[in-house]
Amino acid sequence: MEESRSWTRRGFLRQTTSCAAHLGLMSAVAPAWVRGLWAAQERYPVVAREPWGRLERVAEGIWALVSTPLEGDRTTLCNGGIVAGRAGVLIVEAFGSDAGARWMAERARELTGRAPTHVVVTHYHGDHTAGLRGSAEAADVTIFATPVTRDLVRERGQTPPTQLLDSARPLDTRRPTEIDLGGRSVVIVPRRGHTASDVSLEISDPAVVFCGDLVWNEMFPNYVDASPSRLSQDVRLLRAQGADTYVPGHGPLADAVALDRYVALLDDVEAAARRALEAGHSAEEAGAAYAVPAALGAWTLFNPAYFSRAIDSWMRELAG
């Protein structure tokens, strides 16, 4: 894909209707220095490594997968993790393929000595749900998802078999759900910023948050289904928890400093959209003129249309 390729608004929307499409476009043109960037940002000991990602040991009984799909291997695509207690083992996300979900289940068995008992998907996008068949292969595993996730997968024609989501344990979309793994609780909090189906998974000791795609780190976020003001609110709520580690939906593991940088990026996109409305500019014009402030560091992006999509989302919300 050439940087100078002409993008119409309709064509852009058609090409970026999921996080998987977003990542696929980026991996097609990612320079070598970008593809190797995340490999240099290991925050914790790596216990398993594959071409598509690495599994970092965050704390006793907690591991986070950092997917690295820019090399072209999309086995897992999104980030996720494993959380273990005395009585259960929970896997965060079903990932981008059955093989990716199966690999995570195998790592859970190796690391904990037990098969997964719970699988939680953070939202409906295919890079987080396409591996549900692989997730469901473990005996007596319970899949958790919101009814909104189930309905949107069916409505959008995503790949997971609908019967798996039909039989999933529904998560409350108004109140948190607590899962007791035995000596460790995971609180699943309903949110709506990235999509209408979001949840975050929060652990108090140690303080770790699996953010789903509410948070992206060093990769410009996908606004295709976003509610921009709600996204900004939810990210601020996550930041206010002061967690030791935030596991973003995409990109390397984050800390409080990285979350502050992400909040500043969201605010800057909002400001760009407000300026565009006041000046009577289109989202495409504003996106073509936009640049991430140098003070916020490098954010992976390979076509100005990604900026246009984010600004357009804000402009539509602000215009009512």
Secondary structure, 3 states (H helix, E strand, C coil): CCCCCCCCHHHHHHHCCCHHHHHHHHHHHCCHHHHCCHHHCCCCCEEEEECCEEEEEEECCEEEEEECHHHCCCCCCCCEEEEECCCCEEEECCCCCHHHHHHHHHHHHHHHCCCCCEEECCCCCHHHHCCHHHHCCCCCCEEEECHHHHHHHHHHCCCCCHHHHHCCEECCCCCCEEEECCCCEEEEEECCCCCCCCEEEEECCCCEEEEEEEEECCECCCCCCCCHHHHHHHHHHHHHCCCCEEEEEECCCECHHHHHHHHHHHHHHHHHHHHHHHHCCCHHHHHHHCCCCHHHCCCECCCHHHHHHHHHHHHHHHCC
